[in-house]
Amino acid sequence: MTTETSEGLRAWLLTETPHSRWQARMGSFYQGWLTLRGNPMAMFGIAILVLLLLLAAFAPLIAPHDPFAQDLSNRLKPLGTAGHMLGTDSLGRDILSRLIHGSRITLYIVALVALIAPIAGLLVGTVSGYLGGWVDLVLMRVTDIFLAFPRLVLALAFVAALGAGIENAVLAISLTAWPPYARIARAETLTIRNSDYISAVRLQGAGPLRIITKHIWPLCISSLIVRVTLDMAGIILAAAGLGFLGLGAQPPSPEWGAMISEGRRFILDHWWVATMPGLAIFTVSLAFNLLGDGLRDVLDPKDGSQ
């Protein structure tokens, strides 16, 4: 792209008098990207997450060894061992290869929970806030019941009832993660439902379903996106906790929590077996928190000027 074309596109995106809804939307996205790009910590978080996506996508090509291959003659090798940069575990499996393949499991859990929990919370919160009355009372009391229990304890109860496994762990985490999104969506709906904008739409003949889905949901999404991003660290820790207790991904899956559980037996003499997956969880959780903080500056209208 030439300099003239680049400058012309930039001017088209940043114009104060857009000629179409598409141009206005693209300009808004570009201004948000400029704000996000100006936050070095958020960009650092994005870089880590992009690296994680690349590792997950090309894990079979990047991993130096088969993550399931056992070699008891090479068990518990230290960091820097030839052919095993991060050492080996108690069964002689390469820790680096297991971390790389374990990123797929982490992204799988995060993606599914990020799809299920916010959508469920958005539906409950907007319906509760818009309809009010006994519907609001019942839905919010149910939400309060879920909020009364610590997330991991409630997830353990659900997994114990559903059975161990990744899919059941995802479902259990989703069932414990939706209440905060419902609260946020309800609060947003309460501030919107009596506005002149919604009254005008109602006078035009729009029903509750259309008002909620077409006019209230779009205004709630930005707050939910920020909350989802900031909650990713908690979701990863909950998944790792279930894996640590043997209720998440089952052996020999290279799930990071399960790797820590295995390595805790050797923590004093062979600390790297548990420390390396722990550092992986810490790094990815930090990346999501940094990105969420940057997105809050972009998407939250109350903080967007900061």
JODAGI-V334933 format. One record per residue. RES is the residue in one small letter. PHI is phi in degrees with one decimal (999 if undefined). OMEGA is omega in degrees with one decimal (999 if undefined). Layout:
<<RES,PHI,OMEGA> <RES,PHI,OMEGA>>
This chain:
<<m,999,-178.7> <t,-72.9,180.0> <t,-63.4,-179.7> <e,-63.6,179.2> <t,-64.9,179.5> <s,-63.4,179.5> <e,-66.5,178.4> <g,-65.4,178.3> <l,-66.0,179.0> <r,-63.5,178.4> <a,-63.2,179.2> <w,-64.7,-179.4> <l,-74.8,-173.8> <l,-97.5,-179.5> <t,-62.7,178.7> <e,-87.5,179.1> <t,-128.7,179.7> <p,-65.3,-176.7> <h,-97.9,179.1> <s,-153.8,177.4> <r,-63.8,178.6> <w,-62.0,179.6> <q,-64.7,178.9> <a,-64.8,-179.8> <r,-67.3,178.7> <m,-64.6,177.3> <g,-64.1,177.8> <s,-65.4,177.5> <f,-62.7,-177.8> <y,-67.3,178.2> <q,-64.8,175.2> <g,-63.9,177.8> <w,-64.3,177.8> <l,-62.6,177.4> <t,-64.0,180.0> <l,-66.3,-179.7> <r,-65.4,178.6> <g,-77.8,178.5> <n,-103.4,-174.9> <p,-63.3,179.5> <m,-68.0,177.2> <a,-64.6,178.7> <m,-66.8,175.3> <f,-63.8,176.4> <g,-63.2,177.8> <i,-62.2,-179.2> <a,-61.0,179.0> <i,-64.1,-178.3> <l,-69.2,175.6> <v,-63.7,176.2> <l,-60.7,178.8> <l,-63.4,178.6> <l,-62.8,179.3> <l,-66.1,178.1> <l,-61.6,-179.5> <a,-68.1,-176.8> <a,-68.5,-175.4> <f,-113.8,-177.0> <a,-54.9,180.0> <p,-62.7,-179.4> <l,-85.8,-174.5> <i,-86.5,-175.8> <a,-60.8,-177.6> <p,-72.8,-177.6> <h,-139.0,171.9> <d,-69.9,-176.5> <p,-66.7,-178.1> <f,-103.6,-176.0> <a,-72.3,-180.0> <q,-101.6,177.7> <d,-143.9,-174.2> <l,-63.5,177.6> <s,-73.9,-179.7> <n,-115.1,-175.9> <r,-71.4,175.0> <l,57.9,174.5> <k,-74.5,-176.2> <p,-77.0,177.3> <l,-59.7,175.7> <g,82.5,177.0> <t,-64.7,-179.4> <a,-55.8,-179.5> <g,85.6,-179.6> <h,-138.2,-172.6> <m,-58.0,-178.5> <l,-103.4,177.7> <g,83.2,-179.5> <t,-130.1,-179.6> <d,-94.4,-174.0> <s,-69.5,178.0> <l,-107.4,178.7> <g,78.6,179.1> <r,-83.5,-176.9> <d,-69.3,-175.9> <i,-68.5,179.7> <l,-59.7,179.6> <s,-62.8,179.5> <r,-70.5,175.7> <l,-65.3,-178.8> <i,-63.8,178.7> <h,-71.6,177.3> <g,-66.8,177.1> <s,-62.3,177.1> <r,-65.1,179.4> <i,-65.1,179.9> <t,-61.5,179.1> <l,-65.2,178.1> <y,-61.2,179.9> <i,-65.4,-178.3> <v,-61.5,-177.7> <a,-64.2,-178.6> <l,-66.7,179.2> <v,-65.0,179.3> <a,-67.2,176.2> <l,-85.8,-173.2> <i,-84.7,-171.0> <a,-63.7,-179.4> <p,-63.9,180.0> <i,-65.7,177.8> <a,-63.2,178.6> <g,-64.7,178.5> <l,-62.5,180.0> <l,-63.4,-179.0> <v,-64.2,-175.6> <g,-66.5,-178.5> <t,-71.0,176.8> <v,-63.0,179.7> <s,-62.9,-177.1> <g,-70.7,-176.7> <y,-79.3,-177.1> <l,-78.5,179.3> <g,64.2,175.9> <g,61.4,-176.7> <w,-68.3,176.9> <v,-63.0,178.3> <d,-62.1,-178.4> <l,-62.2,-177.5> <v,-66.2,-176.4> <l,-64.9,-179.0> <m,-73.0,176.5> <r,-69.9,174.9> <v,-62.4,178.2> <t,-60.9,179.2> <d,-62.6,178.5> <i,-62.3,179.0> <f,-66.6,-179.2> <l,-72.1,-176.9> <a,-73.7,-177.9> <f,-103.1,171.9> <p,-58.3,-173.0> <r,-58.0,-176.4> <l,-66.5,179.9> <v,-63.6,179.5> <l,-66.7,177.2> <a,-63.3,177.1> <l,-61.7,179.7> <a,-65.0,-179.9> <f,-66.4,-179.6> <v,-65.4,177.7> <a,-62.1,179.3> <a,-80.0,-175.2> <l,-87.5,-175.8> <g,107.5,-178.3> <a,-72.3,179.2> <g,143.3,-177.0> <i,-64.0,-176.8> <e,-61.6,178.2> <n,-67.5,176.2> <a,-65.3,177.5> <v,-61.0,179.6> <l,-63.2,-179.8> <a,-64.9,179.7> <i,-65.5,178.9> <s,-63.6,-180.0> <l,-66.3,178.5> <t,-97.4,-173.3> <a,-97.6,-172.8> <w,-73.8,-174.0> <p,-56.6,178.6> <p,-60.8,177.8> <y,-67.1,177.1> <a,-63.9,178.5> <r,-63.4,179.8> <i,-63.8,-178.9> <a,-63.4,178.5> <r,-64.5,179.2> <a,-61.4,178.1> <e,-63.8,-178.2> <t,-65.1,-180.0> <l,-62.4,178.7> <t,-81.2,-175.4> <i,-99.9,-164.9> <r,-62.6,-179.2> <n,-101.4,179.8> <s,-74.5,179.4> <d,-61.8,179.8> <y,-60.9,179.8> <i,-70.4,177.8> <s,-62.3,178.9> <a,-65.3,178.1> <v,-64.7,179.8> <r,-66.0,178.7> <l,-66.8,177.9> <q,-78.6,175.7> <g,101.6,179.9> <a,-70.9,178.6> <g,-86.3,-178.8> <p,-57.2,-178.6> <l,-62.5,179.9> <r,-66.7,-179.7> <i,-63.6,-178.2> <i,-67.4,-173.3> <t,-78.6,-173.8> <k,-95.9,-172.3> <h,-123.5,-179.9> <i,-96.6,179.5> <w,-55.0,-179.1> <p,-59.0,-179.4> <l,-80.4,179.7> <c,-94.0,-170.1> <i,-64.3,-176.3> <s,-61.5,178.6> <s,-65.5,-179.4> <l,-68.5,179.3> <i,-61.3,178.7> <v,-62.6,-178.9> <r,-65.5,178.7> <v,-60.2,-178.1> <t,-62.1,179.4> <l,-70.9,-179.8> <d,-82.1,-176.9> <m,-58.5,179.3> <a,-62.2,178.6> <g,-64.9,178.5> <i,-65.6,178.6> <i,-62.4,179.4> <l,-66.5,177.7> <a,-64.6,178.0> <a,-63.6,178.8> <a,-65.5,177.9> <g,-64.2,176.9> <l,-65.1,176.8> <g,-63.8,179.2> <f,-61.5,-178.5> <l,-87.3,178.1> <g,82.3,-177.4> <l,-108.6,178.7> <g,-101.2,176.7> <a,-61.9,-175.7> <q,-95.5,177.6> <p,-56.8,6.3> <p,-94.5,-178.8> <s,-56.5,-177.5> <p,-83.6,178.1> <e,-80.7,-170.4> <w,-62.9,178.9> <g,-64.3,177.8> <a,-65.8,177.6> <m,-65.4,177.4> <i,-65.6,179.8> <s,-60.0,178.8> <e,-66.9,-175.4> <g,-77.0,-177.6> <r,-65.4,178.9> <r,-70.2,-175.6> <f,-117.7,-169.6> <i,-62.3,-177.4> <l,-80.2,-175.5> <d,-98.3,-177.9> <h,-131.8,-169.9> <w,-63.9,-173.9> <w,-67.8,-177.5> <v,-62.0,178.9> <a,-94.7,-174.9> <t,-71.2,-176.5> <m,-62.5,175.2> <p,-65.1,175.9> <g,-63.6,176.5> <l,-65.5,177.4> <a,-63.8,177.7> <i,-62.4,179.4> <f,-61.4,-176.7> <t,-65.0,-179.4> <v,-67.5,177.9> <s,-62.7,177.4> <l,-61.8,-179.8> <a,-62.0,178.8> <f,-65.4,178.8> <n,-65.2,178.5> <l,-64.7,177.9> <l,-65.0,179.2> <g,-62.3,177.6> <d,-64.8,177.4> <g,-68.0,178.8> <l,-65.6,177.5> <r,-63.0,177.1> <d,-65.3,-177.1> <v,-82.7,-168.8> <l,-96.2,-178.2> <d,-80.6,-177.2> <p,-65.0,179.8> <k,-78.9,-177.7> <d,-115.4,-173.2> <g,-64.4,-178.5> <s,-84.8,-177.6> <q,-77.5,999>>
